[in-house]
Amino acid sequence: MKTPKNNVEQTAQPNQQQEFNDSIKQSYFAILKHAKQLLSSLKEEPMRYTLSRQDKPANGGYIVHELVSPLLYLRLECHPEGNYSIRYGCEMSPLLNQYHSVTNSFIRLVYKLTMADATPVDIEHAVKTDFVITECLELYEYIEERWKSNHDFKLLPYKSKAVKRNLRKVA
């Protein structure tokens, strides 16, 4: 049963808040898995580099998990009130326009996996758009140069997209 459409984030009791946060976390890690698959399908090695970060819980707000790549940005954060939210972004530079299929698929995934029909409780409002990262490459380079100690550097292995074959039904 879905939680009413009122703002669960501000009216939640401890059990409701935990259910809300668990649902956001589950959706976030599903998005993360698909985002990594999208990046892994790129032949160009520099586009498969990622920086990830996990902070320890703190009394104030903190980053539960963050992924930064030259093309995509994804963050699960915990606010001082204890509510989780998801932030995202994708590279919008015309110079990297050849990757638009990856960024388009990523944005669709964010909303597909957080829509009310896809989650046990309505978490649509937990996807924050008050700021959306549109210069992921610049952010990636900035973090790589200055804040690398807070992030883990990883090259995702290349995995070509599975070829979908049309199989004929036999009798």
N, C-alpha and C positions, 0 to 999 in steps of 0.2 A: 504494500500500500504506500502510495506517495505521500510525502509530507505536504501539507497545504502550501500554496504558492506564496504565502506571506514570507517575509524575510526571516528565514530560519536562522540566519547568521546572527541576528541581533536578539532573537527571542528564544533561542534554544536553551533547554535545560541541559544539565551535564550529559545525560544519556543521549539526548537528541543531538547535542553538539558532537559527541563521539561518533555517532552514526553518520552525521553530516561529514565530519573530517575523514572518516574511514572511506566513505564513498568518493570524496574528492581525491584522496590518496590513491585509491584503486584506479580511478580514471586517469590520474596523472601518470602512474607507472605504465598503464596501457598505452597512453600517448607516447611516452618515452620509448617504449619498446618499438612501436611503429616508426617513430622518428629515427631511431638508430637503423632500422631496416631500410628506410628511405635513403639515409646517408650512405649506408653500406653498398647500395646499388650504384653509387657513382664511381666511375673508373679513375677519376682524377684524385690522386692521393691527398693533396692539400684540402680538398673539400670533405674528406673523411676524418680530419682531425677534430677532436672534441676536448673541451675542458669541462670537468664536472666538479661539483662542490656539494658537500654536506656539512651543515653546521650542527653543533650539539644544541639540544634544547636549552633555552635561556628564559629568564623571566619576561623579558621584552620580546618583541618580534624577532624571528630568525628565519634563515633559509633552510628548509627541510632538505631540498635537493635543487640543483641547478645544472642545466646543460647549456653550454655555449659552443656553437660551431660557426664557421664562416657563413653558413646559410640559415641556421635555425637557432632560436633561443627558447628555452622552456624552463620555468621555475615554479616550484611548489614552495609556498611560504606560509609561515604561521604568524599571525598578527598578535599583538600584545594581549588581546582578549581571548586568545586560544583558538581562533577560527582560521581554517586553512583557506588558501586561494591559489589560483593558477594564473600565471602570467606567461605570455608567449610573444614571439616575434619572428620575423623572417626578413631576409635580405631583400631590399627593394631596388638595388642599384641596377641601372640598365646594362652595366658592364657584365653582370652575372645573369643576364636574362635567359641564357640557355638552360638555367636550372629552374625555370618557373614551374615546371611540372612537379618538382620536389616541394617547392614552397606552397604551391596550390594544394597539393595533397596533404601537406602538414596542417594548413589552416582548416581544411575540411575535417581532418581527423580530430582536431581540438574540439570543434563544435559537435561533431558526430558522437564522440565518446563522452561528452558532458551534457548532452541534451536530456531533458527530463525523462524521456522514454527509455533512455539507455542506462539509467542509474536507479538504485533502490530509493533514493530521496532526490528531490529536485535540487541540483547543484548548479544550474545554469548561471545564476548570479555570482558564483564563485570564480568565474572566468573574468578576470579584471582587464579592462580596456582603458583605464584612465591614462596609462602610457603603454604603448606597444613599441617594442624595439623594431626599428626598420633598417638599422645599419649594423647587422650582426657581424659582418666582417670587421668593421671598425672596432666594435666592442671586443671581439675575439682577439684582435691584435693588441688592443690596449691591455686586456687582462693578461695575455701571454707575456707582454713586456714588463708589466708592473705588479700584478697581483697573482702571479703563477703559484706562489706558495700556498694560497688558499684553495687552489684547484688542482685536480688530477688530470694530467695530460694523457690522451689516449688516441691511437690511430685505430679506427674501426676497420676490420678486414673487409676487403672487397668481396661482395657476393653478387653475382649477376642475377638479374631478375629471373624468376622461374618462367619458363616458356609455357604459356597456356596452349594446350592442344585441343582441337575439336575432335572428340572421339565419336565415332558413329555407333549408334546402338545396334547391337547384333540381335537379329530376330527378336 
